[in-house]
Amino acid sequence: MPPAKKRPRSYDPVRTRAAVFAQLGHVREAVRGLTGEQLASPTRLGAWTVRELVAHIGMALTAIGRALDLPEPDRPDAVLLDWPFATAVHSAAIDEFTRGVVRDHPDLGVYLAEVADTLEQQLDTHPGGRLLRTNAGALPLADYLVTRAVELVVHTDDLNAAVPGLDVPQDRQALAACTRLLADALAAKAPGGSTEVRIPPYAVVQCVEGPRHTRGTPPNVVETDPLTWIRLATGRLEWRRARDEARVMASGERADLGALLPLMS
């Protein structure tokens, strides 16, 4: 996937930090109440159980520390919109690392508390402009923190799907950041102005080559809610099923996004 051609939108680092800790707090609260049977339950993530899923949530945040331990890159060589397209390449290594976390941290509540404390110290110590070597390239810490908000939102939804009756809240700012980054990734993957994708209340983007809309009602419109969009963009939900179940409204000959999804997995 080629890098995005347009400049990605900016994210307030103070709000991003608050969103990450708020969402992590919601997960920690939920994990405290999980039974051994629930932790052993399957998830929609292949062979992972809930235990592996929770371990991975913590691991996604410790990635910041692992990057800080490496020498700082000389210059940025990636942008935030490169990140969604770089995740699938490392899936095997992520699986192996996650299983190692499970072996080393039998008490996931303690593990997540340690993750939160360490992350707070790291963010207090390092400026947002500090460059990190990530799987997408060299990115500023402030940008990489946005990707951690995405990880938290996506996997909180996985957690809710895996445990019947569990309803872990989604922090509004974290949900907004996740929705916007994945919407912008769609616009980067399929640049153009013929189709308007609306994900109220957080994002509107134009994409897909063709006649550009300038005023009035666009001829090609896709509209859905944030969590449905995130599930589509991450492969948790198929486009056809979302259409059949009326989770997505799509009108116009260029409004079929099925061939463009998922964006990341």
C-alpha positions as a printed Julia matrix, in Angstrom:
265×3 Matrix{Float64}:
   0.0     0.0     0.0
   1.53    3.33   -1.05
   1.74    6.09    1.54
  -1.09    8.56    1.75
  -0.8    11.54   -0.54
  -2.64   14.03    1.6
  -1.63   15.34    4.96
  -3.35   13.49    7.78
  -5.53   15.41   10.19
  -4.0    16.46   13.48
  -4.92   15.09   16.89
  -4.7    16.96   20.18
  -2.03   15.07   22.18
  -3.58   16.03   25.52
  -6.95   14.64   24.48
  -5.36   11.56   22.98
  -3.5    10.81   26.19
  -6.65   11.28   28.26
  -8.57    9.01   25.87
  -5.99    6.23   26.08
  -6.0     6.21   29.87
  -9.79    6.49   30.04
 -10.26    3.51   27.72
  -7.6     1.49   29.5
  -9.4     2.26   32.75
 -12.65    0.87   31.34
 -10.86   -2.33   30.29
  -9.16   -2.72   33.67
 -12.48   -2.36   35.46
 -14.06   -5.02   33.26
 -11.14   -7.44   33.63
 -11.38   -7.29   37.42
 -14.84   -8.86   37.18
 -14.04  -11.67   34.73
 -14.14  -15.24   35.95
 -11.67  -17.95   34.98
 -14.34  -19.45   32.73
 -14.88  -16.13   30.96
 -11.14  -15.64   30.49
 -11.03  -19.06   28.83
 -13.86  -18.2    26.43
 -13.15  -18.01   22.68
 -13.01  -14.71   20.81
 -13.52  -13.75   17.17
  -9.73  -13.46   16.85
  -8.82  -16.93   15.67
  -7.43  -19.17   18.41
  -7.19  -16.43   21.02
  -9.22  -16.71   24.19
 -10.32  -13.73   26.23
  -7.14  -14.16   28.25
  -4.97  -13.68   25.14
  -7.11  -10.76   24.05
  -6.66   -8.94   27.37
  -2.94   -9.67   27.33
  -2.74   -8.21   23.83
  -4.47   -5.02   24.95
  -1.74   -4.5    27.49
   0.94   -5.51   25.02
  -0.27   -2.91   22.53
   0.5    -0.22   25.1
   3.86   -1.64   26.13
   4.87   -1.25   22.49
   5.58    2.38   23.35
   8.19    1.35   25.9
   9.78   -1.13   23.53
  10.08    1.61   20.92
  11.53    4.05   23.45
  14.22    1.5    24.29
  15.47    1.62   20.7
  17.73    4.39   19.37
  15.71    7.38   18.23
  15.43    7.57   14.42
  17.13   10.52   12.74
  13.97   11.69   11.04
  10.35   10.64   10.47
   9.89    8.47    7.4
   6.19    7.71    7.76
   2.9     9.45    8.49
   0.09    8.38   10.77
  -2.02    7.15    7.85
   0.64    4.59    6.98
  -0.02    2.7    10.22
  -3.37    0.99    9.43
  -1.85   -0.63    6.35
   1.21   -1.96    8.19
  -0.46   -4.05   10.88
  -1.2    -7.34    9.09
   2.44   -7.99    8.18
   3.39   -8.57   11.81
   0.45  -10.76   12.86
   2.53  -13.91   13.5
   5.02  -12.09   15.72
   2.18  -10.38   17.58
   0.54  -13.74   18.28
   3.77  -15.21   19.65
   4.47  -12.18   21.82
   0.92  -12.17   23.18
   1.14  -15.81   24.25
   4.39  -15.0    26.01
   2.64  -12.25   27.96
  -0.02  -14.73   29.06
   2.64  -17.15   30.32
   4.54  -14.45   32.19
   1.54  -12.61   33.67
  -1.09  -14.98   35.07
  -2.8   -12.1    36.94
  -3.98   -9.84   34.13
  -5.38   -7.23   36.51
  -1.92   -6.72   38.02
  -0.4    -6.71   34.55
  -2.71   -3.96   33.27
  -2.07   -1.87   36.39
   1.67   -2.13   35.76
   1.12   -1.19   32.12
  -0.84    1.92   33.11
   1.75    3.06   35.67
   4.66    2.53   33.29
   2.92    4.28   30.41
   2.16    7.3    32.56
   5.82    7.6    33.52
   6.92    7.26   29.9
   4.55    9.93   28.65
   5.55   12.26   31.46
   9.22   11.8    30.56
   9.22   11.95   26.77
   7.88   14.77   24.58
   5.26   14.06   21.94
   7.74   14.88   19.2
  10.12   12.11   20.27
  10.48    9.78   17.27
   9.72    6.08   17.63
  10.58    3.21   15.32
   7.2     1.53   14.7
   5.95   -1.16   12.36
   4.87    1.6     9.98
   8.14    3.54   10.13
   9.48    6.38   12.26
   6.6     8.3    13.83
   6.36   10.93   16.58
   5.23    9.58   19.94
   2.12   11.78   19.82
   1.06   10.17   16.53
   1.83    6.66   17.71
  -0.33    7.27   20.78
  -3.29    7.79   18.43
  -2.73    4.27   17.12
  -2.85    2.98   20.7
  -6.27    4.57   21.09
  -7.33    2.68   17.95
  -6.03   -0.59   19.38
  -7.92   -0.02   22.62
 -11.22    0.77   20.92
 -11.02   -2.13   18.47
 -10.11   -4.68   21.13
 -12.62   -3.35   23.65
 -15.24   -4.15   21.02
 -13.7    -7.61   20.63
 -13.93   -8.08   24.39
 -17.6    -7.11   24.47
 -18.3    -9.51   21.6
 -16.55  -12.39   23.39
 -18.22  -12.15   26.8
 -22.02  -12.27   26.82
 -23.5    -9.49   28.91
 -20.25   -7.54   29.12
 -20.64   -3.92   28.09
 -17.29   -2.19   28.46
 -17.82    1.5    27.63
 -16.01    3.19   24.76
 -14.44    6.53   25.68
 -15.92    9.14   23.37
 -12.57   10.73   22.43
 -10.93    7.35   21.83
 -13.86    6.27   19.66
 -13.66    9.52   17.71
  -9.93    9.12   17.05
 -10.37    5.53   15.92
 -13.27    6.41   13.62
 -11.43    9.33   12.05
  -8.14    7.55   11.46
  -9.83    4.6     9.77
 -12.06    6.9     7.7
  -9.0     8.83    6.55
  -7.31    5.52    5.74
 -10.19    4.69    3.38
  -9.77    8.06    1.66
  -6.04    7.36    1.33
  -6.62    3.88   -0.1
  -9.24    5.03   -2.61
  -8.54    8.71   -3.32
 -11.22   10.64   -5.12
 -14.33   12.69   -4.59
 -17.21   10.73   -6.06
 -18.38    9.05   -2.84
 -19.07   10.61    0.53
 -18.71    8.37    3.59
 -20.49    9.69    6.66
 -19.85    8.31   10.14
 -21.7    10.66   12.45
 -20.87   12.32   14.71
 -17.14   11.9    14.12
 -16.13   11.78   10.46
 -17.03   12.59    6.87
 -14.62   11.76    4.05
 -14.74   11.72    0.28
 -13.18    8.88   -1.66
 -13.29    6.77   -4.84
 -12.33    8.06   -8.27
 -15.05    9.6   -10.41
 -17.01   12.83  -10.81
 -16.36   15.07   -7.84
 -19.31   16.3    -5.84
 -19.33   20.04   -5.06
 -22.75   21.0    -3.71
 -26.11   19.58   -2.72
 -26.7    15.91   -1.97
 -23.85   13.74   -3.25
 -24.84   11.09   -5.82
 -22.95    8.39   -3.91
 -23.35    8.25   -0.14
 -22.4     5.71    2.5
 -23.51    6.26    6.09
 -23.08    4.14    9.2
 -22.38    4.4    12.92
 -18.85    4.47   14.4
 -18.68    0.91   15.74
 -20.11   -0.58   12.54
 -17.53    1.38   10.57
 -14.69    0.19   12.8
 -15.85   -3.42   12.43
 -15.97   -3.05    8.66
 -12.57   -1.38    8.49
 -10.91   -4.05   10.65
 -12.55   -7.11    9.09
 -14.84   -7.9    12.01
 -17.9    -7.41    9.8
 -18.36   -8.08    6.09
 -19.74   -5.35    3.87
 -22.52   -7.54    2.41
 -23.71   -8.6     5.84
 -23.72   -5.01    7.07
 -25.84   -4.02    4.06
 -28.2    -6.98    4.49
 -28.69   -6.17    8.17
 -29.23   -2.46    7.43
 -26.23   -1.43    9.49
 -25.02    0.59    6.51
 -26.92    2.89    4.2
 -25.36    3.04    0.73
 -26.82    4.76   -2.31
 -25.33    5.39   -5.76
 -23.39    3.29   -8.25
 -20.05    4.1    -6.58
 -21.23    3.46   -3.01
 -20.2    -0.21   -2.81
 -17.11   -0.29   -0.57
 -16.92   -4.08   -0.34
 -13.81   -4.37   -2.52
 -11.96   -1.77   -0.42
 -12.55   -3.39    2.98
 -11.11   -4.32    5.35
  -8.43   -1.67    5.67
  -6.53   -3.46    8.46
  -6.76   -6.79   10.21
